[in-house]
């Protein structure tokens, strides 16, 4: 847990340094950037920022896997939707073999 926390602090510090050198902030306003600016304004502590980013990193894989599972179930239950998706993929990709 200490290793993960230390790695997260390092990544946040790298992000903070990147933000200090960009010319146009609007192109770099992601979630971590918003948290860093909230800390700079005094709305959050460094620990708040670290905890928020850590929770997003930990929660994302679980949330994504559950979402994908239900999406695949819904596609399987609705063959017309699956056919329409395949037509759209063929329109964009063409008839080439998709990577497996």
Secondary structure, 3 states (H helix, E strand, C coil): CHHHHHHHHHHHHHHHHHHHHCCCHHHHCCHHHHHHHHHHHCCCCHHHHHHHHHHHHHHHHHHHHHHHHHHHHHHHHCHHHHHHHHHHHHHHHCCCCCCC
